Amino acid sequence: MANIQSKSERAKARRAYLKMRSDHRASLVEKPIEFDPDDFVDDGKTILHGPRLRDSKKLTVKIPRWTGTPPIGNTRGDFLTLQLDKGDGNGFVDVASHRFLVPDGQTDFLEAFPYEMEISINDFPEHANCQLKYRVDYYNNSDDESDPVPFLCDRLQPYGGHVPEALKVANPHLDDVNLPANGKLALTFAESANYRWKDNDRIHIYLFNVNDIPEPEDLKNFQPIESADVPDPGLAPVIFDIDAQKIRALGDAKAVFLYVIRDTALNDSLVSLWTNVILTWGPLPAEPLDKPEVDQADPVLLLEDVLEGVSVWIKRPAAYKAGDALAVKWGNTEVVEDFPIPDNGSERIEVPVVPAKTLLLEYGKDTVGVKSTRVSYTYFRKGRPFGPASDMFDVNLESPIGWLPWPPLDEWPEPWHPSLLKGTVKNHDDTRTNKLTRADKNEDAFFDFKWPLGAKDGLIVTPEWNGQRVLEARRPFDSAAGDTPGGNARTVIPWSYIKDGKNGPNVPVRYWASKTGLDNELPSEITEVDVNAIATELPQPNFPTVPGDYPNCTMLEANGDLQFELPDLTGLVPDGQTIKVKFIPMTGEYLTDPEAPILGAEFEKDYVLGTDGPVTGLKGLVTPYDTHIKPLYDQTAATHRRGRMKLIYFWYDGFEDIPSESLTRITAFHDGSGSCPIPRP
């Protein structure tokens, strides 16, 4: 009986214990692990946020306060352990722990609840279904644990850190023909050995102008043009059809498609390789393109054209758009690869051929005569090529002497041939070099130069004085007469060329080398000559009241005086200088008659510019009438009272009295009955 009672009591005690433990464990179930919702991608907290886990390097959870407290001073305390099942078949492993004690003088733990615990990222698998729970080992050797919380842990990037392959497009040049407004563009996503496909992976496709591609970390700030689930590409290539309007909205552009793959844990792959496309909407340049033109090669391009600068001309297509560009080739040499077409409305586009040495290199060092050269161009819209179009042009750059060094310097063509050294100007008596003074007035000058190395019979040197070829000074190379390459030579510059070239501190003088039967000439280096041998040329004075020949009495002042006026002498005669004015009455009724001054009738007077009248047009009077004007009536009876009057003025420039250009008029100072009535009514 005692034994039966003992068993009954033990069974009762066991039931009580099991009930207590069940109630206690039920309390833990009611106190589950607390998570931050942001650590999951879904409201049900079934999938960890992969990027957030990678960035923070840990997962923080909170454990709620359990029932019961160890005695004060108990050194065992309650021991909390976080346990993670990594889905690898090894069950739960400890990933974090903490011992809770009640210090002396306290009635509870000092730790705040819910208590935060951290799980290092290194404790999580890359991709597995995990479970997390906590266990409390109490001070009295009992223990409890929470129900496991299941979730997906996925911190593995699609493509495993490799750059995804580019999408494939059938034609990278997209236009109204192959992608009309209501069409679709097929982009192919192919299998890759680096892509570890997972169910529910999604692709996010972006389209950018090449000038506006964001940094990879900023891609999340942009809206993809297409997002879609990715079927397993290992079974078959995946094709995504993109509405044309999403692409056409970018306008004309050099553009790229790129994408990222995003899994259910929101892990993004690296940004893919680019798929380059060119978008060109609306009318396109019509092919074949118009041929290029080189106006200077009509009929043949010569060295003088090169010196002035050579251009290729291209007709602007009717379908031109701002931003279009050209690439031009001269022969086999690329002249320009990306020439922006000016948006100026001109019918033709000018493309200068620079550097000019391209022309000579394509012509060749030893080429002689005419060489046909192909000139071509390609038209580009946002990088899409049209053409090329080409034509042949005749070029003749054969020169009287060869070009050294070869290949020519980048500066070719220089303003002069490097073998044609500058010459020297000597005055008429060989006493001054590159300087002509008033003492050299009306005198020829000498021009000395050296024959270029390589000079041969047939070479001709022609000097040029201030832009005018001096044909009288032409000098042929004559070996029979003793001319030698590199030797000295002299020729004469006639005074008329010096005079026509005018004064100046830097009058340019050079020579041209030519050859009989050769079209091209070569210039020498320029010599600057200080010329002050020519007297200032003073312009013609005027009678302001006399519009032409046969002036009558009405053109005189009331007292019989006659007005005269000097021209504007600004820049010719300085202010403050003295001008001598002369009025010369003459017999003879024709301008071609010899000069015949009437004795005693001349008028002469000095005037100071700025004092007696402005330098811009000094005015004066020929007076008195009886002395200077009336003789033109009294002394001209033989010519029906018609005579001539001459007006001239002089300026002394420190070297000589310089006469102005004179003015002569045929006079008729009388009325029907006799000389002019003075004073005039």
Residue, then its C-alpha position, 0 to 999 in steps of 0.5 A: m500500500a505504501n508502495i502504491q501511494s509512493k508511486s501515486e505521489r511521484a506521478k502527481a509530482r511529475r505531472a505538476y512539474l511537466k505542467m509547470r515546465s509547459d507553462h514556463r515554455a509557453s511563456l517563452v513562446e509568447k516572448p519571441i525574438e524581436f527583429d527590426p523590420d528593416d532587416f527583412v524584405d517582407d512583412g512576414k520577416t521570412i527573408l533577410h535583407g541581403p544588402r543591409l546585412r552586408d553593409s552592417k556586417k551583423l544582425t541585431v536582435k532583441i530578447p525579451r525579459w523572462t520570468g524569474t530572477p536569480p538570488i542576490g549574490n548568486t554567481r551562476g546567474d541566468f545564461l542566455t544563448l543565441q543559437l542559429d541553424k545554418g541549414d547545413g545539417n549540423g543543427f543549431v550552433d551557438v552564435a552569441s551568449h551573455r550571463f545575467l547576474v543580480p549584483d549585491g544591493q540590487t533586486d534585478f539585472l542591470e541589463a536593459f530589456p529587451y536585451e540586444m544581441e548581435i550575430s556577426i555576418n560571418d556566422f550566416p551562410e551565403h545562401a540557406n534557409c536558417q532558424l534562430k532561437y534562444r535558450v536560457d539556462y537558469y541559475n537552478n540548473s533548469d533551462d528553457e528555449s524559444d521556438p525557432v524562427p525560420f527565415l531565408c538568409d541570402r547574402l550572395q550577389p547574383y553572378g557572385g561578384h562577376v560582371p554580368e554579360a551584356l544584353k544582346v540586340a539584333n541591330p545596334h542602330l535603331d531608327d524609325v524603320n527597325l523600331p517604329a513608334n508602336g514596335k518592340l525591341a527584343l533584348t536577349f539575356a543569355e546563359s552565363a557560367n558566372y550566373r547562379w540563377k535563383d528562383n524569383d530573380r528579377i532583371h532591371i534594365y536601364l537606358f542611358n545617354v552615354n554622357d549621363i551614365p551614373e556611377p554604379e552606387d547611384l543607379k538605385n536613384f534611377q527608374p528602369i525602363e523594364s523590370a521582369d522575372v528572370p526564368d532560368p537562362g540555363l534552359a533557354p536564352v531569355i528575351f525581353d521585349i521593350d516597348a519602343q516608346k520607352i526607348r524613343a523617349l531618349g531622343d537621338a543619342k549614343a546610348v547604352f542598355l545596362y542591367v542588374i539582377r536582383d534576388t528575393a533578398l534584394n541582393d543586386s548583381l554588379v552593373s552589367l557590361w554595356t550594350n551600345v546602341i545608337l538612336t536616330w529618329g526621323p529622316l536620315p541622311a540619304e545614301p549614297l552621299d554627295k561626293p566631296e569637293v575640293d574647289q582649289a583642285d580645279p583643275v589641279l591643287l598646287l603649292e600656292d593653294v596649300l600656302e593659302g590653306v586647303s579645304v574639303w567642302i561637303k554638301r549639307p544633307a537635307a536631313y541634317k540635324a544639329g550635332d551631326a559630325l564628319a570624318v574626313k580622309w585625304g588619301n589614306t590619312e585621317v584629317v579629322e575624326d569627329f568634325p562638328i558640323p556648324d549649325n549655320g544654315s550654309e549649303r556647304i560645310e567647310v573642313p580645313v585640311v590640317p595639318a597641311k603636311t598631310l597633303l605633302l606626305e600623301y603626295g610623296k617625297d619623290t613624286v613628280g607632276v600630277k598625282s590623283t588622290r582620293v578624298s573621302y568622308t563619312y557622315f555621323r549622327k550620334g556615332r552612326p556612320f553614313g557613307p563613305a563618299s569619295d572622289m579623286f582630285d589631281v594634286n601637283l606639289e612638285s617643287p623647284i627644290g626638294w623638301l628637307p627634312w623629310p618627313p616635313l615638320d608639323e609647321w609645314p608649309e612654313p611661310w617660306h622654304p627652309s632652304l631659301l634663306k632671307g636675302t639682303v637689301k643694299n642701297h644704291d652705293d652699298t653703304r646701308t644694309n636693309k635701310l633706304t633713306r631720303a638720300d636713296k630717293n630715285e635710286d635703284a637698290f641691290f638685292d643679294f641672296k644665296w642660291p639654295l643648295g641643290a640649285k640647278d640650271g633652270l632654277i629662277v629667282t624672282p624678287e618681290w618688293n612689298g607684295q609686288r613681283v620685280l620681273e626686271a630683277r628675275r635671275p636664272f641660275d646659270s652654272a656656265a656663268g659661274d653660279t654655284p649651289g650655296g653661292n652668292a647672287r645679286t640683282v637690281i630692284p628698280w626705283s619704281y618698285i621701291k616708290d610703289g612699295k612706299n615708306g615703312p619701317n618693316v617693308p617685306v622683301r623676299y624672293w620666289a624660286s621657280k623652275t621652267g615648266l613647273d607650276n609651283e613656286l617657293p617663297s623665301e624667308i622675308t627680309e624687313v627693310d626700313v624704307n624712308a626714301i620716298a617723300t610724302e605724297l601730298p593730296q590735291p588742294n581745291f577751289p571749294t566754289v569752283p566745281g569745274d572748268y570755266p569759273n565765272c564772276t559769281m564764284l568770287e567773293a564780293n570783293g573779288d577774292l577766290q577761296f582755296e582749301l587744303p585737304d585733310l592732312t592728318g597722318l601726313v603733316p604734323d600739326g604746327q608745320t608750315i605749309k606754303v600755298k602758291f596760286i599761279p595764273m597762266t595764259g593758254e586756254y587748254l590744260t594741255d598747253p605748256e605752263a605760261p605763268i603771268l608775270g607778277a600775278e602769282f600768289e604765295k603765302d605761308y600758313v601754320l597748321g593748327t594756327d591759321g587753320p585746322v590740319t583737317g582742312l585749312k582754308g584761305l583766300v587768294t587776294p587782292y583781286d586786281t593783282h592775282i585774279k584780274p590778270l586772267y582777264d587782262q592778259t588773255a585777249a588772244t584766247h577770248r579772255r580764257g586762261r588757266m589758274k594752278l593751285i599747289y602747296f609745299w611742305y618741308d619735311g626736314f629733307e626737301d620741299i615736298p610739292s603736293e599734287s596740283l590742281t589746274r582749272i580753265t578760267a572765264f572770269h568775265d561777263g558779257s561786257g568785260s571783266c568781273p565788276i568788283p565789288r560784285p553787286 
